Amino acid sequence: MQTVKMVITGAVNAGKTQFIRTVSEIEVVSTERRTTDYARELKDETTVAMDFGRITIAKDLVLHLFGTPGQKRFDFMWEILSEGMLGLIILVDSTRPETFRETARIIDFFTSFRESPYVIVANKQDDENAWAPDELRLALRLNPKIKVLPCVATQRESVKNILLELLYLILQLAEEG
């Protein structure tokens, strides 16, 4: 059996924990604690170390999903969790443009020391105020080669599509390299 480690990251309240919970076939291992800083305006609990879930894609292929904390004060976990990752998903709350600068910082952080394939995910696309993936690409000043994918993290098929897109990208780059 082959396992593929994927890391799911993004700013506070981007939907990382929900993304993993929606698709995991096991009970998600979560380190959520009561929010005590600026994020309490957004939610009651926040991830302080990681979330972990798992999904079987095929008889011989399992994805291990590691969610990072979103708050800057826990960013020391990012490098630890990215050790051995084969793919990266960067979630963006596409309804909150005030988080785009933090998202750009997160992209810079992860791409500065790892060469893993990654996708940008425009989450919360079911909200009428959501920025479209193309608008998000412009706002984040992304290279046209980087995939920006729409998602609703509460919908299993939407999450599975993102995981499969990243898996295909990983396989494509492995064949090329």
N, C-alpha and C positions, 0 to 999 in steps of 0.2 A: 504494500500500500504506500502510495506517495502522498506526502502532505505538502501543502503550499501555504506559507505564512504570508498573510496580507495584513497590513496595518491600515486602520481607519483613523484619520485625524481631521482636525478642523478647529475653528474657533468655538468659544463657549456657545452652547445651545444650537449648534449646527445640525445635531441629530445623530451623533455617533453612536450613542448607547441604543437609541431606538433602531437604528440601522441594523445593528448586530442582533438585537432582540427579535426583530421581525423575521429574520431568516435562520437563526440558530436552531439546530435540532436538539441541543442540550440546553439545560437551564444556564443562562449566562452567568459567568463568574463576574461579579461587579464590585467595585469599590466606591460606591456612591455614599457620600456623606452630606450632612446638612450644609447648605451654602451659607457662608459667613461674610462674603465680600460683595462687591458691586453686582455680581451675577445673581444675587438673591431677588433682584427685581425681575429676572427672567424665569427663574425656576427655584424650587425648594431644595433640590439635591444636585450635586455635581460629582463627576468622576474625579477621584484624587490620585489614582495610580493607573488603573486600566480596567477594561472590560475584555472578557474572552468568550468567544462562541465558536461553534464548529458547524460546518455543513458538508455533507457528503455529496459530491458532484457526480461521481461514477463509482462503480464497485471498487475501483482501485485508486480513487482520487478524493482526498479530503482537504477542505480549506480550513485553516485555523485563522480566526479573525481576532485581531488585537486592536481594541479601541484605546486611543490615548486620551489623557485629560486635555481639556481645551484651555484652561486658565494658564496664563504665562508663568505663574509661580510654581506650576507642576511640570514645566517644560523639560526638566532634567530627566523625566521619564521617556521623552520622545526618542532619544538616542538609544536608551536601554531597550525599549520595545521594538525599535527598528532593526536591531541586530538579527541578521539572518532572514530578513523579509525578502520576498520575491516580488511583491507588488504593493503599491500604495494608493489608497483612495483618500482624496482630500475633499471633505464635505464642506459645502458653503451654504449657509442659510441665505437663500436667494431673496428673502423678503427683508433682509436687514443690511443695507449697503454700508452702514457704519462698521460692519465687521470685515469688509473687503480688505482694508489695510492690514488687519491682523492675519487674514487668510494669505495675503501676499508674503508676509513675514514667515508664515508657516511653510509655504511653498519654497521660499529661499532657504530656509533651514534644512528641510529634508533633501532638497536637490543639491545642496552644497557638499554633502559628504557621502551620499549614496547614489548609485546609478541605477536604481530600481525603476522599472516602468511604473508610471502613475497616470491616474485620470483625475480630473476635477469633476465634482458632482454638484450640480445645482439642485439642492434639496428644497423641499416644500413647494414643488411646482404646482400643487393643487390649490395654492393660495393665489387669489386674484392680484395681489401686489408683488408676486414673484418676478424677478428679473429673468428673462429668457436666457438660455445657455449662450447664445451669441452676444447678448448684451454683457453678460458676465465675463466672457472672453475679453471683450474690449476694456471693461472696467479693471480687470486684473492684468491687462497688457500681456496676454499669453501668446506664446508662439502658436501659429496656426496648426502646427503638427500635434499639439497637445489636445487630447479629446476632452471636451466639456459636455457632460451627459446630464440629461434631465432625470430627476428622481423624486419619488415620494417615499420617504423612509418607513412609513407605516404600511406600505403595500408590498407584500412578499414578492410578487412578480417584478416589480420595479427594482427592488434590491437585488434579486437574482440576476436581472439583466445587467446591472452594474458589475456584479462579480464576474459574470461570464465575459463581459467586454474586457475587463482587466485580465482575466485568464487568457483570452485570445491574444491580447497584446503581449503578455509574458511569453506565450508559445511562439508567436511571430518573431519576437526579438531573439529568442533562443535559437530558432532556425537560421536567422540571419547571422548570428554571432558565432 
